[in-house]
Amino acid sequence: MKKPRTLRFWTVVLSLVLVYALVKWGIPVVSRQITGLPFPLTVPGTLMFIYMLLTIIALFLLVTFSEEHLAEFLDPIQRFLRGEYGKVTRALGLIVVPGLVGWQVYDVTIPKVQQPSSLRIQHPSSNFPKKNEDLKNPFASPSDAEVDAFIAQAQANEVSFIPQLLTDLESWADYTEPAHMLEAIATAPVRTFLRELQAGSVSRTSARAALLEKHLFEGRALYSMNCRPCHGDSVAGDGPMADGFKLRPINFTDNGTIETIVEGYTFWRVSNGGPGLPTEATPWDSAMPVWKLNLSEEERWKIILAEYDLAQKTPRIPESH
Ligand code: HEC
């Protein structure tokens, strides 16, 4: 059977349409299937450009492979121009094709009034429970009863630490044989407190300062166990894993981050992670884990205490204060 004479021409046209459709509509559909997100991933214009360019090059090679191929490809075009498919068809073709090209050029070049593309909202509050607004970090200002209990523990040299630290503290103690376990925290407020303890005249003020140091010590330890890979030693969002994320882990030393939000918001944000964010915080997916699954409330608050301290920042004060 003889091949239809227009086959090569239509192969070229259909290939172009098919590749365009695959990139334009196929990729978004497949991306929704894979990610399970309520919106498709956008296809960058450069990707479309590269695919279409490659397709055109491939088709050009195919058509110019031999004189025969080229002739076959050009044949229907020449016949069309000679009017062999009918004069009306030719007239229509000569109007429609330049018309479409002209329309496209007009559409691209005409100045347009457009809505600005929506920006990502760094601190979306649409699903932030209002009651969290006034949450206070329970470890930031210990009550008198807590301070007294701490003094009693310290006098008996039985200060309780979080379980994650026990192994390290024990091997440290075996090695250095300290007079008091609190010596593990080598900061001025703790030294003052230990001195007072030895002299037998403890003041609540220095005990409170030492207790805060203990909370910070634990918070820093939990921070380096859980958050450091992304947010970094210097809390500047430059941990060893940070470069792997398109939406970089937040730099807490930046004035636009944790300083601009109330503590309760930070707590909610750490608890719910990237998956807890509403859609206005997308399209970039945040790698921030959902910490309420792995850390207790107490651990999260201690980390937040240490986080603000390491960054040398203070949380925003709630409106109602
Ligand atoms: C896998 C990497 C990763 C780990 C581990 C991680 N984070 Fe994040 N975190 C991110 C990314 C990415 C963002 C930016 C996301 C965003 O803005 O939505 C972020 C954002 C945050 C924010 C929001 C700051 C702001 O101003 O909006 C806080 C607070 C935060 N992280 C705290 C923590 C704490 C505390 C830990 C440890 C318990 C932790 N992160 C562990 C990746 C991580």
Boltz pocket constraint, residues with backbone or C-beta under 6 A from the ligand:
constraints:
  - pocket:
      binder: B
      contacts: [[A, 122], [A, 123], [A, 222], [A, 223], [A, 226], [A, 227], [A, 228], [A, 229], [A, 230], [A, 231], [A, 241], [A, 245], [A, 247], [A, 248], [A, 249], [A, 250], [A, 256], [A, 257], [A, 258], [A, 266], [A, 269], [A, 270], [A, 274], [A, 277], [A, 281], [A, 286], [A, 287], [A, 288], [A, 289], [A, 291], [A, 303], [A, 304], [A, 307]]
      max_distance: 6.0
